[in-house]
Amino acid sequence: MSSEPHSVDPAAAGSAAGARDASGLPVEYEVALDGFERYLALERSRSEHTRRAYLSDVTSLLEFAATEHGIKALAEIDLAVLRLWLGEQQARGKAPATLARHAASLRTFMAWALREEIIPADPSLRLRSPKNAKRLPHVLQDSQMRRLLDDEPQAESGAAPTPRQRAVSDRDRAILELLYATGIRVGELTGLDVDDIDHDRRTLRVLGKGDKERTVPFGQPAHQALSDWISRGRTHLAINGSGPALFLGERGARMGARQVRSMVQRALEGLGDTAARGPHALRHTAATHLLDGGADLRTVQELLGHSSLATTQLYTHVSVDRLRNSYQQAHPRA
């Protein structure tokens, strides 16, 4: 790597950067944003949502540098500018988690710019992330889970369900059972194929974050729900183009994460007495119930696919809180 940063050729902006010309950013910034976008898409295993968030953060930083400080070259953006921009976001009332993502966006962008020799040094190395106050997840009680999984859904008209309605009911029950039984993420669930299920061993082959594969066991209730869906429900929704997808939408295509979130949310709202929201609530609940039942932290980490044990340790706080509440209610001298 050369000791001097190379300048960005204005002619390289081309049509790819043209989509951002309306922002009025210096050409060097436009070209850098285009290169960074390609880097995120091709060289990093990041979701479309994350790519958009990182690009939005970096664009905001560059607009701040250009309009508030008159900085037209990336090499002139220093640690002070990064801190000032983050401070402005904090002053706008951004949540700690959002501020932490802002800092991650800047670090990723500056590391890329250094590698591309656009800047001589990385000013974000000394940038501290704002403290992210961990919020304890909402967890459903055992009785709530029994109601969620065991209550038969009622047809709105009171009439007997059609085969397709029965199929959707089988699918939704299988999804709820599987999310609670395994604690897998909604994106992992929608990525499952029929062949990812080992019925004899009652295990799933799951492709998690960073394309890491893991095997997750599940119990008899989830196995029965999956068997019902595959044997009698899936055939009513499948079409020629359905492929190997385990869970199908009503048009026969692979079910998307948004569809699953909507279905789970409706099911949770039907309980009426919980603050739990969305599929992640079932993941939180599965982890907490495992720990409450005596599972060790490393086992839960492996089941959930956490790369760091610190992430899994959040659930120990939930379990301790539940233990404390039970103690205070039951012990005469609590």
KOLTOR-663986 format. One record per residue (C-alpha): residue in one letter; x, y, z. Coordinates in steps of 0.2 Angstrom, whole numbers, plus 2048, in hexadecimal, padded with zeros to 3 digits. Example, Ala and Ser with C-alpha at 12.3 -4.5 7.8 and 13.67 -1.06 7.14 Angstrom:
2
a83E7EA827
s8447FB824
//
This chain:
334
m800800800
s8078117FB
s80A81E809
e80082B7FF
p7ED8297FC
h7E882A7EA
s7DB8367E4
v7CB8317DD
d7CA8347CA
p7BA83F7C7
a7B88357B6
a7B58257C0
a7A582C7C7
g79B8267B7
s7898217B7
a78A8167C7
a78D8267D1
g7808307C7
a7728297D2
r7798337E0
d77D8437D7
a76E84C7DE
s77684B7EF
g7828597EA
l79184F7F2
p7A38527EB
v7A78467DD
e7B483D7E8
y7A78397F4
e79B8337E7
v7A88277E0
a7AD8217F1
l79A81D7F6
d7988137E5
g7A88097E9
f7A38067FB
e7928007F5
r79A7F47EA
y7A57EE7F8
l7977EB804
a78D7E17F7
l79C7D77F0
e7A97D57FE
r79E7D580E
s7907C9813
r7847D7817
s7727D8815
e7697E480A
h7627ED819
t7747EF820
r77B7F5810
r76E80380F
a771808821
y78480981F
l78281380F
s77681F817
d781821826
v79182581B
t78783080F
s78183A81E
l79383B825
l79A841814
e78C84E812
f790854824
a7A385681F
a79F85F80F
t79286B815
e79686E827
h7A986E825
g7AD871813
i7B7860812
k7B785A800
a7C484C801
l7C283C80B
a7D583D811
e7D084D81A
i7C2845825
d7CA842836
l7C583B847
a7BE84C84C
v7B284C83E
l7AC83B841
r7A983F854
l7A084F84F
w794846843
l791838850
g78D84685D
e78184E851
q77883D84F
q77783B862
a77084D864
r762848858
g75D83B865
k76382C85C
a76281B866
p77281486C
a770805861
t76E811852
l77E81B857
a78880B859
r783806847
h788817841
a799814849
a79A803841
s79680B830
l7A4818831
r7B180B836
t7AC7FF828
f7AD80E81C
m7BD815822
a7C5804822
w7C0801810
a7C681280B
l7D780E813
r7D97FE80A
e7D58067F9
e7E28137FD
i7D68227FC
i7DB82780E
p7EC826816
a7E6821827
d7D681B82F
p7CF82883B
s7C281D842
l7CE81284B
r7CC81C85B
l7B981F858
r7B0818867
s79E811865
p791819870
k78C80E87F
n77D803879
a772800888
k76C7EE886
r7597EC887
l7537DB88E
p7497D2882
h7367CE885
v7347BC889
l7237B2889
q71E7A8898
d71C795896
s709797897
q7097A4889
m71479887E
r70778A881
r6F979587C
l70279B86D
l70778A867
d6F877F86D
d6E978986A
e6E0785859
p6DE79484E
q6CB79884B
a6C579B83A
e6BE7AD838
s6AD7A7830
g6AB79883C
a6AB78D82C
a6B677E82A
p6C7784822
t6CB781810
p6DA77680C
r6E4786808
q6DF78E819
r6E477E822
a6F477E818
v6F879081E
s6F378B830
d6FF77C82F
r70D787829
d70B794836
r70A787844
a71A77F83D
i72379083D
l71E79584F
e723784855
l73478484C
l738796851
y735792864
a73D780863
t74D78685B
g74F79985E
i75479B84C
r7547AD844
v7467B1838
g7527B282A
e7597A182E
l74779A82E
t7427A181D
g75279A815
l74E78881A
d74B77B80D
v74176B80F
d75276180F
d75976B81D
i74E761829
d754750830
h744748835
d74D73983D
r759743848
r74C75284A
t75975F845
l75A76E839
r76977382E
v769786830
l773793827
g7777A1832
k77F7B2832
g7907B2828
d78A7A281F
k78E79882F
e78578782F
r77F77F83F
t774771844
v76577484F
p75B767858
f74876985A
g73B75F864
q72C754861
p71F762860
a72976C853
h72C75B849
q719757849
a715769843
l722768835
s71C757830
d70A75D82F
w71076C824
i71B762818
s70F753816
r6FE75C815
g70076F814
r70F773809
t70776A7FA
h6F87767FA
l7047857F8
a71277E7ED
i7137837DB
n71F77E7CD
g72B78C7D2
s72B7897E5
g73B77F7E5
p7427787F5
a73C786801
l73577F811
f72978D815
l71E794806
g7147A3805
e7027A27FF
r7087A57ED
g7147967EE
a7247A07EF
r73179E7FD
m72A7A780C
g7327B8810
a7387BF821
r72B7CD820
q71D7C081E
v7237B682D
r7257C5838
s7137CA834
m70C7B9838
v7157B7848
q7107C984D
r6FE7C584A
a7007B5855
l7087BE863
e6FB7CC863
g6EE7BE864
l6F57BB876
g6F07CC87B
d6FB7CC88B
t70D7CD885
a7197DB880
a7237CE875
r7247D3863
g7287CA853
p7327BA850
h7417C085A
a7367BE869
l7357AC867
r7487AB865
h74A7B5875
t73D7A987E
a745799877
a75679F87E
t74F7A488F
h745794891
l75478A88D
l75F79389A
d7507928A7
g75077F8A4
g76277D8A8
a76B77E897
d77C785898
l78179588F
r78D78D882
t77F78187C
v77379087A
q78079A871
e78378B865
l770789862
l76D79B85F
g77C79D854
h7847AC85E
s7967AF859
s7997B786A
l7947B087B
a7917C2881
t7827C2876
t77B7B387E
q77F7B988F
l7717C688D
y7647B8890
t76C7B38A1
h7677C58A7
v7557C18A1
s7567B08AB
v75D7B88BA
d74F7C58BA
r7427B78B8
l74A7AE8C7
r74A7BE8D2
n7387C18CE
s7337AF8D3
y73D7B08E2
q7357C18E8
q7247B98E5
a7277A98ED
h7337AB8FC
p72C7B290C
r73B7BC910
a73F7C28FF
//
